[in-house]
């Protein structure tokens, strides 16, 4: 495999070797995984709210620093919640721990910007539409991650797949943009670059790595699944979320399609149940997030091997297509 760095506007701006980001994932983005991605030249992310308290987050950051001296970041996702966590305390913990890269998601990043900018923190914000990406650019984020309809978690309500969304965003944005949703290999990275992105953000693919903290049964289930094995829950509530298709998610879809409201499914979608999926290895224990890209995942490598493999594949694919293009373009002398 090649060790050549793959340099883009994103990798230069965020000080990483390769434009491959391990996106923040609840219960998954812990120190060993984030550090392994960063050590291989990508950008690993610790998920702030996976940690029970801001103090636990600081300890997790120190765990990652013991494993790598390369850049890694922290994901802070702010979503509606019955009992909101102490977001201000998590923000302060991130800054006090000396983190210089934060991935924000969920709500408008503007409330974060003054504090993070005052402390030299670069902000990567996740968006599901060009209009939201442009707003994030206006309020001062350093880069955006644009999520196509294929993505795990919240794809928004526009249902625009990456093949359209990525070039649409590239046409409008001036800051670096990475593509998210549907990426698992070097072909995807090469395609994202050709479409105008400056890198890729992967969640589901990194769930299926040796350092991922989820139960082996769940990794095996992702490898065995195909692209059709997901459900979009909360569609009638206009808060769509792509999750694994299992007995629980199908029941949620059925209840809401028959006119049910959130209180009717609240117990089914409780985060505590979803966490048990990863801990106990029972794919039907609750709701758990996974993307359509699971249909492309066939193995469970180390995170470092995965990053290096993707970079090598991307180089090979870009070289192949360049050669193919030359074969079909007539020399100027032949064209006359």
WOJOBEL-V957119 format. One record per run of one state. SS is the DSSP state (@ for helix, = for strand, . for the rest). FROM is the first residue (numbers start at 1). LEN is the number of residues. If there is no record, write none. Layout:
ss,from,len
SS,FROM,LEN
SS,FROM,LEN
//
This chain:
ss,from,len
.,1,5
=,6,1
.,7,2
@,9,6
.,15,3
=,18,1
.,19,1
=,20,3
.,23,8
@,31,9
.,40,3
=,43,5
@,48,3
.,51,3
@,54,14
.,68,4
=,72,7
.,79,8
@,87,10
.,97,4
=,101,6
.,107,3
@,110,9
.,119,3
=,122,6
.,128,2
@,130,10
.,140,3
=,143,5
.,148,5
=,153,1
.,154,8
@,162,11
.,173,3
=,176,5
.,181,5
@,186,10
.,196,4
=,200,3
.,203,1
@,204,4
.,208,8
@,216,9
.,225,5
=,230,4
.,234,1
@,235,3
.,238,3
=,241,4
.,245,2
@,247,11
.,258,4
@,262,4
.,266,5
@,271,10
.,281,8
=,289,1
.,290,2
@,292,5
.,297,6
@,303,26
.,329,3
@,332,4
.,336,1
//
